[in-house]
Amino acid sequence: MESLTSQSYQTLAVEMSGHILHLTLQRPEKKNAMSFVMVDELISIAKQVGKQRDIRAVIIKGAEQTFCTGLDLGDLNNPKNQLYAAWELAKPWQSHFQKVCLIWRDVPVPVICVLQGHCLGAGLQLALGTDIRISTADCKFAVMEAKWGLVADMGLTQAALGVVNADVLKELAMSARMIEGQEAHQLGLVTHVSDEPLAYATQLAEELSSRSPDAVLASKRMINQMYAQSALTLYQEKFWQLKLMLGYNRKLALKKARDAATKFRKRQFN
């Protein structure tokens, strides 16, 4: 089987250090915004990790001291991609955009996320889909979608379950308010805060790699099962996103982002 490090990637850098796979989001010119190609490459790597049994842990980070500023809106708004994106929202099973964040829960080794700079929108949902998150105190976090009149639809309802209290998640999702790493830690979004998050993550990955890989896997599977949800919950993300995209207040939200004086119309949906 071809190793992960011998393959070529457009948006990722991949290297092995001992038994630890280091995966870097590599679009610094876009602050590592998640393009459609990056979505495909992340899913492909996650699927391969379980087949390469020399891998004991995965560390995901972003290039040039920032994690991910969300989904690449240039890709999303490209007419060539809009039909594909619409189908992903409309189909009754898990979307490709949900899978890229949630697939790390299925990877049979611990996945640790290193968070610096910005962790917004899709980036936050990706981070929440990993097992452990190490952040700098000044990393900025937000569930950004409400700012654009939308709702988080990349697996937030599953990834945040058991990580963040429902009232905290509602406030963040409704307000699109930006918080920093220290507050994110207090609210449960972040596992640890460190001035050297990569060094912390590496040390932790080495510690976990020293344990029985089967015991580590069993712990991950057992605890994830405590918070398993039906596919209907994930479909609700897509159902509401479609409704919001077709609604009149979505257009006003985009306008309000440029002009704070813009007023929303009365609530359209029940």
Buried (B, 14 or more C-beta within 10 A) or exposed (E): EEEBEEEEBEBBEBEBEEBBBBBBBBBEEBBBBBBBBBBBBBBBBBEBBEEBEEBBBBBBBBBBEBBBBBBBEEBBEEEEBEEEBEEBBEEEEBBBBBBBBBBBBBBBBBBBBBBBBBBBBBBBBBBBBBBBBBBBBEBBBBBBBBBBBBBBBBBBBBBBBEBBEEEBBEBBBEEBBBBBBBBBBEBBBBBBBBEEBBEBBBEBBBEBBEEEBEEBBEBBEEEBEEEEEEEEEBBEBBBBBBEBBEBEBBEBBEEBEEEEEEEEEEEEEE
